[in-house]
Each structure stands twice: as C-alpha cells, then as structure tokens.
Amino acid sequence: MKKVFIPATTANIGAGFDCLGLALNLYNTIEYEVLDEQKLVIELPDCDKGHISEGSNNLIYKAIKNTADILGKNTPGLLLKQTNNIPLSRGLGSSAACIAGGIAIANDIFGSPLSKKEMLAIATDMESHPDNVAPAIFGGFVVACMDNGKVECIKVAPPAIKYATFIPDFTLKTSKARAVLPTELSYRDAVYNISRAALTATALATGQIEALKTSLNDRMHQPYRKKLIPHYDDIMQISSECGGIGAFLSGAGPTIMAFVEENKADEFYSSALKKVSQLNSNWQLKMLSVDNEGLVIK
C-alpha cells in the first residue's frame, strides 16, 4: 500500500486574489491500493463519517476517475484510506488537497505519464483557479495565473518565517464567501490591489518581509468577507498587538493567518493564545511553517 501526503495551502495572501498561494506543513494523507475486484472501498476516521462521501462522490475518487478518463484508462477497483488533518471549509485548501491527491494517485497507478505541470492543469480545471492546487502540488510560494485556459506559475522558496494560523470552530463555504464580492472594482482599487499583490510576491521572493506590513491590505475581498467572520477585527488586532508582521484572510476564510518572524514565534504564540482565549468564541492557534516539497508519494 502506498501513501500520498498533500500539504495544506493558504491562498490570496492579502491582495493576491486567485493568484498567490503557499504550502504549509499540515498534511492530509491518503493510503491507496489497487484491488483485484472492480469495487471502491473508502475508509474514513469516525469523525469524518457522515459529511465526507464514502462512495463515488468522494472528491478524491472523482479526481482519480477524471484523471483516468483524461488518460484514456479504466479506473480500477480501489481501497482508499483518507485522513484529513486539514480542517474542512476553513480556507486552508482541503478540497485542493483532495483533488491534487486524487490526481497523484491516478498518475502513479498508470505509470506516472503526467508531469507536475500537467497534473496542475487537470487540478486547476477541477478547482477553477490555481492558487491552492499549485502550492499543494509544487510546494513553496507560488504565483499563478490563467491564460486562455492554460496555467502559468512560478514557485519560489519563501524566507524562514512562521505562519500563525487562527482557525475558528465554524466553517465558511467558498460559494458563500464569493457571493458577497463586488462584481466590479474602481480603477483606483484595481491599482491598489495590483501594487500590493506585486509587493507581496516580491517580499516573499526576496525575504524583505517588512514590506508585508503594507502589502497584505486589499480592496477586493477581505473588506467584504470580514462581515461573515465573527471576531475578524479582534483576531487582526491580536496579531498586531502580539508582534505579527501582517495578517490576512486565508483563502476565502474563515481562517486568519499572520506572518511572524521566526525568532519571535514562541513569544507571539503564548501572547496571542492568551488573548484569543478571552474571546467569546473558540479559535485554535497553530504555528506552521512553509512546505517546500509539495505532494509526495511514499
């Protein structure tokens, strides 16, 4: 039996809507085995039963079958053991991890005919945008865009900083988070976002992380989505008071993430954890690091 490890991802990273993403050292795993019989067996932890499909509607299996169809192959009988360490519907790329993992499994089963770039094309077609699936596959910090249906992306290894990850006990569907966004932006707001997205990418590529204090602001999604997230402003304030470089909404939310200098991570964690515990809500705080490898099969 083989096992695929897929990292969690954070996307948008402030102003980089649908184009900036980063892989984190929190992993979903899928153990898989080809069966002699033409049947599908999906094993889930008890905590995931009832809200994750154990049949053909399972997102991992759908990605496997989609990839097999693209390759002109028949999907074999499979045993899949799915372990979800990435919280569902929290803005940490749980669906991207399932899609990327399923594609990787199909690719391995059929003799690895696909490059990672070709896997990314399939994953982006399923996910609709590359900002989560690209770092899930490649690792590191990724800048990606679509051009006439083709994905263009560049990966860099970001500086050694910590990612303070504030995870609430409630979920937020991406469809709901997208529904509150404006249909148009003013010229001024477009320039505002373009300049800050470029600054974020340059800061992470060069290690000039002080620029993140300015670059993580945006006018495209965070001001609208914050209304869906109780204690959003409180968490942002806690991040600032405890010494975070800058904070942003992870993906569509509701998770909020802050960049923290590595040598200040322990102090930030203890101080922020105390302040978060005083909120009338249940937020979990994890201190994560970048994953520079992306999905791997062992």
C-alpha positions as CSV (number, residue, x, y, z in Angstrom):
1,M,0.0,0.0,0.0
2,K,1.3,3.5,-0.9
3,K,0.6,6.8,0.8
4,V,0.4,10.3,-0.6
5,F,1.0,13.4,1.6
6,I,-0.6,16.6,0.5
7,P,0.1,19.9,2.3
8,A,-2.4,22.5,3.4
9,T,-2.3,25.7,1.5
10,T,-3.2,29.4,2.1
11,A,-4.3,31.4,-0.9
12,N,-4.8,35.0,-1.9
13,I,-2.4,36.2,0.8
14,G,-4.0,39.6,1.0
15,A,-4.3,41.3,-2.3
16,G,-3.2,38.4,-4.5
17,F,-6.8,37.2,-5.2
18,D,-6.8,33.8,-7.0
19,C,-3.2,34.1,-8.0
20,L,-0.9,33.8,-4.8
21,G,-0.7,30.7,-2.8
22,L,1.6,29.0,-0.3
23,A,2.0,25.4,1.0
24,L,2.1,24.7,4.8
25,N,3.4,21.8,6.9
26,L,0.0,20.4,7.8
27,Y,-1.0,17.4,5.7
28,N,-3.8,15.2,4.5
29,T,-2.8,11.7,3.8
30,I,-4.3,9.0,1.5
31,E,-3.3,5.4,1.6
32,Y,-4.3,3.5,-1.6
33,E,-4.2,0.1,-3.1
34,V,-5.5,-1.3,-6.4
35,L,-8.0,-4.1,-5.8
36,D,-8.5,-7.3,-7.8
37,E,-12.3,-6.7,-7.8
38,Q,-13.9,-3.8,-9.5
39,K,-15.1,-2.1,-6.3
40,L,-14.5,1.1,-4.3
41,V,-13.7,0.9,-0.6
42,I,-13.2,4.2,1.2
43,E,-12.1,4.2,4.9
44,L,-12.6,7.3,6.9
45,P,-11.9,8.2,10.6
46,D,-15.1,8.2,12.7
47,C,-15.0,12.0,12.9
48,D,-15.4,12.4,9.2
49,K,-18.1,9.8,8.6
50,G,-21.4,11.4,7.6
51,H,-20.1,14.5,6.0
52,I,-17.5,13.0,3.6
53,S,-18.7,10.7,0.9
54,E,-17.6,7.0,1.1
55,G,-18.7,6.4,-2.4
56,S,-18.1,7.6,-6.0
57,N,-18.9,11.2,-5.0
58,N,-15.8,11.3,-2.8
59,L,-13.7,14.2,-4.2
60,I,-10.5,12.1,-4.1
61,Y,-12.1,9.4,-6.2
62,K,-13.7,11.9,-8.6
63,A,-10.2,13.3,-9.2
64,I,-8.8,9.8,-9.8
65,K,-11.6,8.9,-12.2
66,N,-11.3,12.3,-14.0
67,T,-7.6,11.8,-14.5
68,A,-8.1,8.2,-15.7
69,D,-10.6,9.4,-18.2
70,I,-8.2,12.0,-19.5
71,L,-5.5,9.4,-19.9
72,G,-8.0,7.1,-21.6
73,K,-7.8,4.5,-18.9
74,N,-10.3,2.5,-16.9
75,T,-10.5,3.3,-13.2
76,P,-9.6,0.1,-11.3
77,G,-11.1,-1.1,-8.1
78,L,-9.5,0.8,-5.2
79,L,-9.1,0.9,-1.5
80,L,-8.6,4.4,-0.2
81,K,-7.8,5.3,3.4
82,Q,-8.4,9.1,3.8
83,T,-7.1,11.0,6.8
84,N,-7.9,14.7,7.0
85,N,-5.6,16.8,9.1
86,I,-6.5,19.9,7.1
87,P,-9.8,21.4,8.6
88,L,-12.7,21.3,6.1
89,S,-14.2,24.6,4.7
90,R,-11.7,26.8,6.7
91,G,-9.7,28.4,3.9
92,L,-6.8,26.0,4.1
93,G,-7.1,24.2,0.8
94,S,-8.9,21.0,2.0
95,S,-10.6,20.5,-1.4
96,A,-7.4,21.3,-3.3
97,A,-5.6,18.6,-1.3
98,C,-8.2,16.0,-2.2
99,I,-8.1,17.0,-5.9
100,A,-4.3,17.0,-6.0
101,G,-4.0,13.8,-4.1
102,G,-6.5,12.0,-6.4
103,I,-4.7,13.1,-9.5
104,A,-1.4,12.0,-8.0
105,I,-2.8,8.6,-7.2
106,A,-4.2,8.1,-10.7
107,N,-0.8,9.2,-12.2
108,D,1.0,6.7,-10.0
109,I,-1.3,3.9,-10.8
110,F,-0.9,4.3,-14.6
111,G,2.9,4.6,-14.5
112,S,3.4,8.4,-14.0
113,P,2.8,9.6,-17.5
114,L,2.0,13.1,-16.2
115,S,4.4,15.8,-15.2
116,K,3.5,18.0,-12.2
117,K,2.7,20.8,-14.6
118,E,0.3,18.5,-16.4
119,M,-1.2,17.5,-13.1
120,L,-1.7,21.1,-12.2
121,A,-3.6,21.7,-15.4
122,I,-6.1,18.9,-14.5
123,A,-6.3,20.1,-10.9
124,T,-7.0,23.7,-12.0
125,D,-9.7,22.6,-14.3
126,M,-11.4,20.9,-11.4
127,E,-10.8,23.6,-8.8
128,S,-11.4,26.5,-11.2
129,H,-8.4,28.5,-10.1
130,P,-4.8,27.6,-9.4
131,D,-3.9,29.5,-6.2
132,N,-4.5,26.4,-3.9
133,V,-3.8,23.5,-6.1
134,A,-0.5,24.9,-7.4
135,P,1.3,25.1,-4.0
136,A,-0.4,21.8,-3.0
137,I,1.4,20.1,-5.9
138,F,4.7,22.1,-6.1
139,G,5.1,23.3,-2.5
140,G,6.6,26.7,-1.6
141,F,5.2,30.0,-2.5
142,V,3.6,30.1,-5.9
143,V,2.4,32.9,-8.2
144,A,0.0,31.6,-10.8
145,C,-2.4,32.8,-13.5
146,M,-4.6,31.6,-16.2
147,D,-4.1,32.5,-19.9
148,N,-6.6,31.2,-22.4
149,G,-7.2,28.1,-20.3
150,K,-3.5,27.4,-19.7
151,V,-1.9,27.7,-16.2
152,E,1.3,29.7,-15.9
153,C,3.0,29.5,-12.5
154,I,6.4,30.2,-10.8
155,K,7.4,28.7,-7.5
156,V,9.9,30.2,-5.1
157,A,11.1,29.2,-1.6
158,P,9.9,31.9,0.8
159,P,12.0,33.1,3.8
160,A,12.1,31.2,7.0
161,I,9.2,32.7,8.9
162,K,6.3,31.3,10.8
163,Y,2.6,31.3,9.9
164,A,0.4,31.9,12.9
165,T,-2.9,30.2,11.8
166,F,-6.0,31.2,13.7
167,I,-8.7,28.5,12.9
168,P,-12.3,29.0,14.2
169,D,-14.7,26.3,15.1
170,F,-17.1,27.3,12.3
171,T,-16.9,26.8,8.6
172,L,-17.5,29.1,5.6
173,K,-18.3,27.7,2.2
174,T,-16.4,29.2,-0.7
175,S,-19.6,29.8,-2.6
176,K,-21.0,31.9,0.2
177,A,-17.7,33.9,0.5
178,R,-17.7,34.6,-3.2
179,A,-21.3,35.6,-3.3
180,V,-20.5,38.8,-1.2
181,L,-17.8,40.1,-3.5
182,P,-18.4,43.1,-5.8
183,T,-18.9,42.5,-9.5
184,E,-16.8,45.5,-10.4
185,L,-13.8,47.4,-9.0
186,S,-12.9,51.0,-9.5
187,Y,-9.7,51.9,-11.4
188,R,-8.2,53.2,-8.1
189,D,-9.0,49.9,-6.2
190,A,-7.6,47.8,-9.1
191,V,-4.3,49.7,-8.9
192,Y,-4.3,49.4,-5.1
193,N,-4.6,45.6,-5.3
194,I,-2.2,45.1,-8.2
195,S,0.6,47.1,-6.5
196,R,0.1,45.3,-3.2
197,A,0.0,41.8,-4.8
198,A,3.2,42.6,-6.6
199,L,4.8,43.8,-3.4
200,T,3.7,40.7,-1.5
201,A,5.3,38.4,-4.2
202,T,8.5,40.4,-4.2
203,A,8.7,40.5,-0.4
204,L,8.3,36.7,-0.2
205,A,10.7,36.1,-3.1
206,T,13.5,38.3,-1.7
207,G,13.0,37.9,2.1
208,Q,12.2,41.6,2.6
209,I,9.3,40.7,4.9
210,E,8.9,44.2,6.4
211,A,7.0,45.1,3.2
212,L,4.3,42.7,4.2
213,K,3.0,45.2,6.8
214,T,1.8,47.3,3.8
215,S,1.2,44.7,1.1
216,L,-1.4,42.4,2.9
217,N,-4.1,45.0,2.7
218,D,-6.6,44.7,-0.2
219,R,-9.9,46.1,-1.5
220,M,-11.1,43.2,-3.5
221,H,-12.3,40.5,-1.0
222,Q,-11.2,41.0,2.6
223,P,-13.4,44.1,3.4
224,Y,-16.5,42.2,2.2
225,R,-15.7,38.7,3.6
226,K,-14.8,40.0,7.1
227,K,-18.6,40.6,7.7
228,L,-19.1,36.8,7.5
229,I,-16.5,36.1,10.2
230,P,-17.2,36.9,13.8
231,H,-14.2,38.4,15.7
232,Y,-12.3,39.1,12.4
233,D,-11.2,42.5,13.7
234,D,-10.4,41.1,17.1
235,I,-8.0,38.5,15.6
236,M,-6.4,41.1,13.3
237,Q,-5.8,43.3,16.3
238,I,-4.4,40.5,18.4
239,S,-2.0,39.7,15.6
240,S,-0.8,43.2,15.5
241,E,-0.5,43.6,19.3
242,C,1.4,40.4,19.6
243,G,4.1,41.4,17.1
244,G,2.9,39.9,13.8
245,I,4.3,41.4,10.7
246,G,0.9,41.4,9.0
247,A,-2.2,39.3,8.9
248,F,-4.7,38.3,6.2
249,L,-7.7,36.1,5.4
250,S,-6.6,32.6,4.4
251,G,-8.3,31.8,1.1
252,A,-12.0,32.5,1.4
253,G,-11.8,32.2,5.2
254,P,-12.7,31.9,7.9
255,T,-9.1,31.1,9.0
256,I,-7.0,34.2,9.5
257,M,-3.2,33.9,9.2
258,A,-0.3,36.1,10.3
259,F,3.3,36.3,9.3
260,V,5.6,36.1,12.3
261,E,9.4,36.4,12.5
262,E,10.9,33.0,13.4
263,N,12.8,34.3,16.4
264,K,9.6,35.8,17.8
265,A,7.3,32.9,17.2
266,D,7.3,31.4,20.7
267,E,6.5,34.8,22.3
268,F,3.8,35.5,19.7
269,Y,2.2,32.2,20.3
270,S,2.0,32.4,24.1
271,S,0.7,36.0,24.0
272,A,-1.8,35.5,21.2
273,L,-3.1,32.3,22.7
274,K,-3.9,34.1,25.9
275,K,-5.7,36.9,24.1
276,V,-7.7,34.5,21.9
277,S,-8.9,32.5,24.9
278,Q,-10.6,35.7,26.2
279,L,-12.8,36.0,23.1
280,N,-16.3,34.7,23.4
281,S,-15.5,32.1,20.7
282,N,-13.4,29.1,20.1
283,W,-10.4,29.7,17.9
284,Q,-7.5,27.3,17.6
285,L,-4.0,28.7,17.0
286,K,-1.3,26.7,15.1
287,M,2.2,27.9,14.3
288,L,3.0,26.5,10.9
289,S,6.0,26.6,8.6
290,V,6.2,26.5,4.8
291,D,6.3,23.2,3.0
292,N,8.7,23.5,0.1
293,E,8.2,20.0,-1.4
294,G,4.5,19.8,-2.2
295,L,2.7,16.5,-2.5
296,V,4.8,13.3,-2.3
297,I,4.1,9.6,-2.6
298,K,5.8,7.1,-0.3
